[in-house]
Amino acid sequence: MSAKVLILTGYGINAEKELAWAFDKAGGQTNIKHLEDVIDNPSILDDHQILAFPGGFSYGDHIASGKVFGNKIKFTIFEKVQKFIDSGKLIIGICNGFQIITKLGLVPNCDDRYEQVASLIENDSAHFEDRWVWLQNTNPNSIWLKDIDKIYLPIRHGEGKFIVKNDEVLNTLKANGQIALRYIDINNPTAQNVPYPANPNGSVDNIAGITNKSGTVFGLMPHPEAFIFPENHPNWTEGVHNTPLGLKIFENGVNYFK
């Protein structure tokens, strides 16, 4: 039986079909539901093993990206989502989805209190960034990043700069191995200070993705669902990018339940 994936949509989310295609191709059974349908019937969550928050511009990014959508969950089905996590099921949040789960405190959740201690804010460039970036897997034990070292993925966001509440949070993320992906300069992959545009938004410590402590909840700004076919790669005609590593992320999630 394949893993069932619940993909939330509504209120400006616009990448739900792209995300469903990725999970379907990875062998999952996808179900796209409007957030209000899940609020009306929270038991829908019980029938799925993976909960996915797609990219887009929920509520037009008003107030702060992901904040309003997150609040809709916080004051309705938040306890149900916590139980979903506590039962060992998986969550992934991509781009706006990452913003949502960070505002909700699902990640990094270093102290098991589901309080917001990080955020994604306006890019240092002060404009929307739409480009491909190189990323380094910095958590070799990650559920979602199994068998991935470096990966090339597209980003498309205006508020992708990852920040933390204080140095203590950042140090805890490092100590716990919760930093999953970092932006790297492919010409100098061990550099500590990654310049723009390799770090496209100015994220602290070049962070592009994080997890909770168990690794079951994964948030990232780049879009793996946009690299599930070799032809998605900007240089696919060169014939050297035959492995769409974005797809591998979704295969890892689905295969976790086999």
C-alpha positions, 0 to 999 in steps of 0.5 A, spaced: 500 500 500 502 506 497 503 512 502 497 517 502 499 524 501 494 530 503 496 536 500 493 543 502 491 548 498 486 554 498 487 562 499 493 563 494 497 556 494 498 555 487 503 549 486 499 544 489 498 540 482 505 540 481 506 537 488 501 532 487 505 530 480 511 529 484 508 525 489 504 521 484 511 520 480 514 518 486 509 512 488 504 516 493 497 516 493 495 524 493 489 527 495 488 535 494 484 538 499 482 545 501 484 547 508 477 549 509 475 542 508 480 539 513 478 544 518 471 542 517 473 535 517 479 534 521 479 526 521 481 527 514 488 527 517 487 520 520 487 517 513 494 520 510 501 518 512 504 525 509 501 532 510 504 537 504 504 544 504 505 547 497 508 553 495 504 559 492 502 566 495 497 564 501 493 570 503 497 574 498 503 574 503 499 580 507 502 581 514 508 576 513 508 570 508 505 564 511 502 568 517 495 568 516 494 561 513 498 558 519 494 562 524 488 559 520 491 552 522 493 554 529 486 556 531 482 550 528 486 544 527 493 545 530 492 540 536 490 535 530 497 537 526 501 536 532 498 529 533 499 527 526 507 529 528 507 525 534 504 519 531 511 519 526 508 521 520 511 526 515 510 533 513 513 537 508 513 544 507 516 548 500 517 555 499 510 558 502 509 551 505 516 552 509 514 559 511 507 556 514 510 551 518 515 555 520 510 561 523 506 555 526 513 553 530 512 546 527 520 547 525 525 547 528 521 546 534 527 545 538 524 545 545 518 541 543 513 547 545 511 549 537 513 556 538 515 560 533 523 561 533 525 562 526 522 566 520 523 567 513 523 574 511 524 579 505 530 577 500 536 582 501 536 583 494 529 586 496 526 583 490 523 576 487 528 571 486 527 566 480 533 562 479 537 555 480 541 554 486 546 549 488 545 546 495 548 541 500 545 536 504 548 537 511 544 532 515 546 525 512 541 522 517 535 526 514 529 521 512 527 526 506 534 527 503 537 520 504 542 518 498 542 525 496 549 529 497 549 536 493 542 538 489 541 543 484 534 546 485 530 552 483 528 557 487 522 562 486 520 567 492 520 574 495 521 572 502 526 567 503 531 569 508 531 564 513 533 568 520 532 565 527 530 569 534 537 569 537 544 565 537 542 560 541 536 557 536 542 557 531 547 553 535 541 548 537 539 547 530 547 546 529 548 541 535 541 537 533 543 536 526 536 540 524 540 544 518 538 540 512 540 544 506 545 550 505 546 554 499 553 553 496 557 556 491 559 550 487 565 553 485 567 554 492 563 549 496 566 549 502 566 557 503 563 559 509 560 566 507 556 564 500 555 570 496 549 572 492 546 569 488 549 563 490 545 564 497 539 568 493 536 571 499 541 572 505 539 567 509 543 566 516 548 560 515 546 559 508 540 555 511 535 553 505 532 548 509 531 545 516 527 539 520 524 538 527 529 534 531 526 527 529 527 529 521 520 528 520 518 535 519 522 538 513 521 545 510 525 548 505 525 554 500 527 551 494 522 547 489 524 540 489 517 538 485 520 543 479 525 538 478 522 531 477 524 530 470 531 531 466 527 536 462 526 540 468 533 542 468 535 548 464 541 545 461 538 538 460 540 538 452 547 537 454 545 530 457 548 530 463 543 531 468 539 525 467 537 524 474 532 529 477 534 529 484 528 533 486 524 527 485 528 523 490 526 527 495 519 525 494 521 518 493 524 518 500 518 520 503 513 515 500 518 509 501 519 511 508 512 507 509 514 501 506 
